Amino acid sequence: MSAHPPASPEPAPGSATASAAPDPRVWSRRNMARLYDLLVIHGTYRWLWGCPQQRVAALYAAAIQAGDRVLEVGPGAGYFLDRIGRADLDVHLLDINDGPLHTTATRLARYRPATHLHNAVQPFPLEENSIDVAVLSMVLHCLPGSSIAEKTPVLDHIATVVRPGGAFIGATVLSSGVDTSSVGRTGSRYLNAKGIFHNSGDSLTDLTRVLHERFADVRLGVCGSVALWRVSTR
């Protein structure tokens, strides 16, 4: 999960309105560095969403090869890229908050990543067809919108910057069409009420449709209440 409260007048991923936005301090440099992995990666993935982090890590390992130019949108604290074990990656990180960018860039200093302080629902500050692999992991459920259909601009921007035949991987917590535990439903209601999640209308049916409309070779699976995908750009 990576929520992005506004750091500018633009509406932020993770907040439908200013009043619904989570406290920006949640995504401070301090919290991202000290708490994110513990509470989110090792906490919510398995215990709320029924999807161990190893399933998400496998997406990264299978898609990213040495020498790839990789874009991660909403990188959290950089947990998965840090563990991928690939040499000579050209890493780009995009987020509307400084906390995730600074934490991940520090963690991945060996790659000298480029950081982009930017709203993911706006066109990306990257050249067309310039990326080999794009990642949108546990971010879509934080984007503003009452359904997956309202969140498709980020998918369009990704399709623009990834080269033809390049890979796009991701994961998101859904509210319908997946298995959700009682604990997960409680957690989801809480996070939606706090403005951290906006996924009460996100369904597997809609996600499947929007991916097929924009990409090729769509491979989509479900783990608990999490949908995981790998697709190719046309």
C-alpha positions in Angstrom: 0.0 0.0 0.0 1.2 3.5 -0.9 -1.1 6.4 -0.2 -0.1 9.8 -1.4 -1.8 12.8 0.3 -1.4 16.1 -1.4 1.8 18.0 -1.4 0.6 20.5 -3.9 -2.7 22.1 -5.0 -3.3 19.1 -7.3 -5.6 16.3 -6.1 -3.4 13.5 -4.8 -3.5 9.8 -5.4 -5.0 8.4 -2.2 -7.4 11.3 -1.6 -10.6 12.0 -3.4 -11.0 15.4 -1.7 -8.9 17.5 0.6 -11.2 16.7 3.5 -10.8 12.9 2.9 -7.0 13.2 2.7 -5.0 11.3 5.3 -2.6 13.2 7.5 0.5 14.0 5.4 2.6 13.1 8.4 1.7 9.5 7.8 4.0 9.5 4.8 6.8 11.5 6.3 10.5 10.5 5.8 10.6 9.3 9.4 7.6 7.1 9.2 8.4 5.7 5.8 11.9 4.7 6.9 11.0 3.3 10.3 7.4 1.9 10.0 6.4 1.3 6.4 7.9 -2.2 6.0 6.9 -3.4 9.4 3.3 -2.2 9.3 2.4 -2.4 5.6 4.6 -5.1 4.0 4.9 -7.4 6.9 1.5 -6.5 8.4 -1.3 -5.8 6.0 -0.3 -7.9 3.1 -0.7 -11.3 4.8 -2.9 -10.5 7.7 -5.5 -8.1 6.2 -5.4 -9.0 2.5 -4.4 -12.7 2.6 -1.5 -12.3 0.2 2.0 -12.9 1.5 4.6 -10.3 0.3 6.4 -13.2 -1.4 3.7 -13.3 -4.1 4.3 -9.6 -4.9 8.1 -10.1 -4.8 7.7 -12.8 -7.4 6.2 -10.3 -9.9 9.3 -8.1 -9.6 11.7 -11.0 -9.9 10.1 -12.4 -13.0 9.6 -9.1 -14.9 12.8 -7.1 -14.2 16.1 -8.1 -15.8 19.6 -6.7 -15.3 20.1 -3.4 -17.3 16.4 -2.6 -17.5 15.1 0.9 -17.2 12.5 0.5 -14.4 9.8 3.0 -13.3 8.0 2.4 -10.0 5.0 4.5 -9.4 4.3 4.8 -5.6 7.4 3.0 -4.5 6.6 2.9 -0.8 9.9 2.4 1.1 11.5 0.5 -1.8 11.2 -3.0 -0.2 10.8 -5.0 -3.3 13.2 -3.3 -5.6 15.8 -3.5 -2.8 15.5 -7.3 -2.8 15.4 -8.0 -6.5 19.1 -8.6 -6.9 19.5 -7.2 -10.4 22.6 -5.3 -11.4 22.8 -2.1 -13.3 19.2 -1.1 -13.2 18.2 2.4 -14.4 15.6 3.2 -11.7 13.0 6.0 -11.8 10.7 6.6 -8.9 7.5 8.6 -9.1 5.4 9.8 -6.2 3.5 12.9 -5.1 5.1 12.8 -1.6 8.7 13.4 -0.7 8.8 10.8 2.1 8.5 7.7 -0.2 10.8 9.2 -2.8 13.5 10.1 -0.3 13.3 6.8 1.6 13.4 4.6 -1.5 16.1 6.6 -3.2 18.3 6.3 -0.1 17.6 2.6 0.1 18.4 2.1 -3.5 21.4 4.5 -3.6 23.5 1.9 -5.4 21.3 2.5 -8.5 21.4 6.3 -8.3 17.7 6.5 -9.0 16.0 9.4 -10.6 13.1 10.8 -8.5 10.0 12.5 -9.9 7.8 14.4 -7.4 4.6 14.1 -9.4 0.9 13.3 -9.3 0.4 9.9 -10.9 -2.9 10.9 -12.4 -1.2 13.6 -14.5 0.9 12.8 -17.6 4.3 11.5 -16.5 7.5 13.6 -16.9 9.2 10.9 -18.9 9.7 10.3 -22.6 7.4 8.1 -24.6 8.5 4.5 -25.0 11.5 5.1 -22.6 10.8 2.5 -19.9 11.3 -1.3 -20.0 9.3 -2.2 -17.0 6.7 -0.2 -15.1 5.5 -1.1 -11.6 2.2 0.0 -9.9 2.2 -2.2 -6.8 -0.5 -1.7 -4.1 -1.2 1.9 -5.3 -4.4 1.7 -7.5 -6.6 1.1 -4.4 -5.3 4.5 -3.1 -6.1 6.5 -6.1 -9.2 8.8 -6.0 -12.3 7.4 -7.8 -15.4 5.5 -7.1 -14.4 2.6 -9.4 -11.5 1.2 -11.4 -12.9 3.0 -14.5 -12.2 6.4 -12.9 -8.6 5.5 -12.2 -7.5 4.6 -15.7 -5.5 7.8 -16.4 -2.6 6.3 -14.5 -2.8 3.2 -16.7 -2.8 5.4 -19.9 0.2 7.3 -18.7 2.1 4.0 -18.0 1.1 2.7 -21.4 2.6 5.8 -22.9 6.0 5.7 -21.3 6.7 1.9 -21.5 8.3 0.8 -24.8 6.3 -1.5 -27.1 6.6 -5.1 -25.8 7.7 -3.8 -22.4 6.3 -5.1 -19.2 3.8 -3.5 -16.7 3.3 -5.3 -13.4 1.2 -4.4 -10.5 -1.1 -5.4 -7.6 -4.1 -3.9 -5.9 -6.6 -4.6 -3.2 -10.1 -5.1 -4.6 -13.5 -5.0 -2.9 -15.4 -7.4 -5.1 -14.7 -10.5 -7.1 -12.0 -11.6 -4.7 -11.9 -13.4 -1.3 -11.9 -11.0 1.6 -11.7 -12.1 5.2 -13.7 -10.4 8.0 -10.5 -8.8 9.2 -9.7 -7.6 5.7 -13.2 -6.1 5.4 -12.8 -4.3 8.6 -9.4 -3.0 7.6 -10.6 -1.9 4.3 -13.6 0.0 5.8 -11.2 1.8 8.2 -8.7 2.7 5.5 -11.5 4.0 3.2 -12.9 6.1 6.1 -9.4 7.6 6.7 -9.0 8.5 3.1 -6.0 6.2 2.6 -8.0 3.8 0.4 -10.6 4.5 -2.2 -11.4 1.0 -3.4 -15.0 0.4 -2.2 -16.1 0.2 -5.8 -13.0 -1.6 -7.2 -13.9 -4.9 -8.8 -12.0 -7.7 -10.5 -14.3 -7.5 -13.4 -13.5 -3.8 -14.1 -9.8 -4.3 -13.5 -9.8 -7.2 -16.0 -11.6 -5.1 -18.6 -9.4 -2.0 -18.4 -6.2 -4.0 -18.6 -7.4 -5.9 -21.7 -8.5 -2.6 -23.3 -5.0 -1.1 -23.0 -2.4 -3.9 -22.9 -1.5 -7.3 -24.5 -0.7 -10.7 -23.0 -2.7 -10.0 -19.9 -1.8 -12.3 -17.0 -4.0 -11.6 -14.0 -4.3 -13.7 -10.9 -5.8 -13.3 -7.4 -4.3 -13.9 -4.0 -6.8 -13.3 -1.2 -8.3 -9.9 -1.9 -5.3 -8.8 -4.0 -5.2 -8.9 -7.8 -1.8 -9.3 -9.3 -1.0 -8.7 -13.0 1.7 -8.7 -15.6 0.9 -7.3 -19.1 2.8 -6.2 -22.1 2.5 -2.8 -23.9 1.3 -2.8 -27.5 
